[in-house]
Amino acid sequence: MHVWDVQIKAGHTFSFTVPEGWNTNTLILSGTASFNRQAKIGEAQVVVLERVGQQMLVQAESDTQLLLLSGEPLEEPIVGYGPFVMNTQQEVNQAIEDFNEGRFGKMP
């Protein structure tokens, strides 16, 4: 798994290779940048990259900070309800019950 906090000065570039078969997402925290000289992405936008192993070039049009997240797919079933994400509906129901019973801890 990769978790990168990347800062690029305006006019500069950053390149990385998307590992073959991995899920890769990039969130622009501030600034604007283009990916492979194509898509121009701005603050609070997300880029979801294909699972094809390829070199990516990010060119900052302004000072840019981005969060790059990449990892091997889990290939597991996903069931979600509100903030709860598990593998089965039964696990989601148990998580909701645990939350309601205070088994997740308490906020001060």
C-alpha positions as CSV (number, residue, x, y, z in Angstrom):
1,M,0.0,0.0,0.0
2,H,1.2,3.5,-0.8
3,V,0.1,6.7,1.0
4,W,1.9,9.7,-0.3
5,D,1.5,13.4,0.7
6,V,2.9,15.1,-2.4
7,Q,3.7,18.8,-2.8
8,I,4.5,20.2,-6.2
9,K,5.6,23.8,-6.9
10,A,3.8,25.6,-9.8
11,G,5.3,24.7,-13.1
12,H,7.0,21.5,-11.8
13,T,6.2,17.9,-12.3
14,F,5.9,14.7,-10.3
15,S,5.9,11.2,-11.9
16,F,5.0,7.8,-10.5
17,T,4.2,4.4,-11.8
18,V,0.8,2.9,-11.1
19,P,1.5,-0.7,-10.1
20,E,-0.2,-3.3,-12.4
21,G,-3.6,-4.3,-11.0
22,W,-3.5,-1.9,-8.1
23,N,-6.3,0.6,-7.2
24,T,-4.9,4.2,-7.3
25,N,-6.8,7.4,-6.3
26,T,-5.4,10.9,-6.0
27,L,-7.1,13.7,-4.0
28,I,-6.1,17.3,-4.8
29,L,-5.9,19.0,-1.4
30,S,-5.0,22.4,-2.8
31,G,-4.0,23.9,-6.2
32,T,-4.6,22.6,-9.7
33,A,-2.7,20.0,-11.8
34,S,-3.0,18.1,-15.0
35,F,-2.5,14.3,-15.3
36,N,-0.6,13.0,-18.3
37,R,-1.2,16.4,-19.9
38,Q,-4.9,15.6,-20.2
39,A,-7.3,16.0,-17.3
40,K,-7.0,19.3,-15.4
41,I,-8.0,18.7,-11.8
42,G,-8.6,21.2,-9.0
43,E,-8.9,21.4,-5.3
44,A,-11.2,18.8,-3.6
45,Q,-11.4,16.7,-6.8
46,V,-10.4,13.0,-7.0
47,V,-8.7,11.2,-9.8
48,V,-9.4,7.4,-10.0
49,L,-6.7,5.7,-12.1
50,E,-7.2,2.5,-14.1
51,R,-5.5,-0.7,-12.9
52,V,-3.2,-0.7,-15.8
53,G,0.5,-0.4,-14.8
54,Q,1.6,2.9,-16.3
55,Q,3.7,5.9,-15.7
56,M,1.8,9.0,-14.6
57,L,3.0,12.5,-14.9
58,V,1.4,15.2,-12.7
59,Q,2.2,18.8,-13.7
60,A,1.3,21.5,-11.2
61,E,-0.3,24.6,-12.7
62,S,-0.2,26.3,-9.3
63,D,1.4,25.2,-6.0
64,T,-0.3,21.9,-5.5
65,Q,-0.7,19.4,-2.6
66,L,-2.2,16.0,-3.3
67,L,-2.8,12.8,-1.5
68,L,-1.9,9.6,-3.5
69,L,-3.4,6.4,-2.3
70,S,-2.6,3.1,-3.9
71,G,-2.9,-0.6,-3.0
72,E,-3.7,-4.1,-4.1
73,P,-7.4,-4.8,-4.4
74,L,-8.8,-6.9,-1.6
75,E,-11.3,-8.6,-3.9
76,E,-13.7,-9.1,-1.0
77,P,-17.4,-8.4,-0.9
78,I,-18.4,-5.0,0.5
79,V,-21.6,-4.1,2.3
80,G,-22.1,-0.6,3.6
81,Y,-24.6,1.2,5.7
82,G,-23.9,4.8,6.8
83,P,-20.4,4.9,8.2
84,F,-20.3,1.1,8.6
85,V,-18.5,-0.9,5.9
86,M,-18.1,-4.7,6.4
87,N,-18.1,-7.9,4.3
88,T,-21.6,-9.1,5.0
89,Q,-25.0,-7.6,6.1
90,Q,-24.7,-9.6,9.3
91,E,-21.4,-7.9,10.1
92,V,-22.9,-4.5,9.4
93,N,-25.8,-5.3,11.7
94,Q,-23.4,-6.4,14.5
95,A,-21.4,-3.2,14.1
96,I,-24.5,-1.1,14.4
97,E,-25.5,-3.0,17.5
98,D,-22.0,-2.6,19.0
99,F,-22.0,1.1,18.3
100,N,-25.5,1.6,19.9
101,E,-24.4,-0.4,22.9
102,G,-21.3,1.8,23.4
103,R,-18.8,-0.9,22.5
104,F,-16.9,1.5,20.1
105,G,-15.8,3.6,23.0
106,K,-16.9,7.1,24.1
107,M,-16.0,10.5,23.0
108,P,-14.8,12.8,25.8
